[in-house]
Amino acid sequence: MIHPDFVHLAHQMVFGAIAAAGFGILFNFGLRSLMWCAAAGALALGVRTLGQEAQWSLEAASFVAAVTASCASTMLRRPLGPRGNAVALAGCIPMVPGAFFGQALLGMLAVTTPHPENAALILTSTEYFLRVFFTLAAIGAGLAIPAHLFRNPDF
């Protein structure tokens, strides 16, 4: 019998790979690079899923996943060449919390009605916006820090 946690992890990794390869297509990567995008997406979503199962916040898990994808693409500098950072970025884009952003926008639109029904809606929408902002910041920092450190070994 396969453990349910493994099935969940495999599910996240497969669909992370598909999404990252799709973003690679949008970025006009070649066919060979799409395989690397899929691998980066699977790695990033797998690490984030493991982090969240370890009770980390979405932001912390996304940061560690972005660092892992960036380090992996940097270590594979020879086969990837100069497109390594772009491959890591394509692998991390599926981690952007679109559902939170959608809820935040819908909540803010509901607040702009002439008579908002619930004052707690403002707090919920603000919370979602902050989670999206900090998750995007964590992904960006996670991609930038290793790329900068590996490029400047004297740091």
Beta strands, then each sheet from edge to edge (+ up, - down):
end
